[in-house]
Amino acid sequence: GLATRFTEGVRATLKAAALPWSISQLGARAEYRFAAPAPRNGTASAAAADDDLDEYLHLFMINRGVLITPFHNMALMCPETTGADVDLHTVLFREAVAQLMAS
């Protein structure tokens, strides 16, 4: 349920900003990519990579207390993950996107 909540928060942000990004969920795992539709294989995933956007989002999040997987934009909901954790990510992701779009 928390992964779905995470996915819905990211998806709503992407839709509101009209960004051509995507998020995929597989069970307790969710990952956003800088492509729409979401990449379906390794080649497409590599083509969707953007080191500058990765660095921006990772630094934005970690500077505000949220750590996402450092080698891509994936989150895995573990037994210790709370609804407040997911909601914090959603708020911060929305802020990061807003700042990115404003620049």
N, C-alpha and C positions, 0 to 999 in steps of 0.2 A: 503493500500500500504506500509506503514512503517513497519508493522509487517512482510510482505513478504520480504521486504528488509533486516530486521533483521534476519529472518530465512535463507535467502540465504547467508548472510555473515557468519553465524555460520556454515551452511552446507558446504560451500566452505572451511572453516578452518578445519573442521573435516575430509573432504575428503583429503585435502592436507597433513594432519598429519597422515592419515590412522588410526584415532582413532575409536574404536568401541563404539562411543557415537551416540546420535541421537537428533534431534530437532523436536518438533511437534508444529504446528500452528493451532489455532482455532480462526478465526476472527482476532481481534486485539491483541490476546495473543499468545506468543511463549514461549516455555520452552525447555531447553536442559536437557538431562538425560544421565547418564553414562552407557548406554546400547544400543545395536542395535540388533534387531529393538527396537523402542520405546516401553516402557511398555504399556500394554493395560488395566491393572486393578490395583487396589491398592496393591495387593500382589506383582505383578511384579515390581511396582514402588518402593515399600519398599525394595525389593531385590536389586534394582539398586542403592540404596542410598550409598553414600560414604561421611561420615562426613568430612574426611580430604580434599577431593577434593572440597566439598562445601565451607569449611572454606577458602581454598586457593583462589578459584575464587572470593568469596565475598570480602575478604580482598584486593586482587589484584585490583578489580574494585573500591571499595570504596576509597582506597588510591589514586586513580587517578580520583576521582570525579564522578564515575558512581555507582549508587545504584540499585541493582537488588533485587527482593523479598527475604527477609532474610531467609525464611524457605524452599525455594527451588530455582531453577534457572529459574525463570519465569519473563518475562517482559510483561507489558501491555501498549500498545501504547495509550496514552490519547490525547486529543486535543492539549495539550501543547508540546507533543513530536515533535521534528523536525528531519529532515533528518540528520543534523549534530550530533544530539544525537545518532541516530542509527549508523552512521558511526564511531563515537567515540567508541561505544561499540564493533563494529567489529574490529577496530584496536587494542583495548585493549584485546579482546578475543584472537585474533591471537597472540599477544605478550605473554599473559598468557600461552597459549598452547605451544608456542615455548620454553618458559622458563621451563615449566613442562617437555617437551620432552628432553631438554638438561640436565636435572638433573638426 
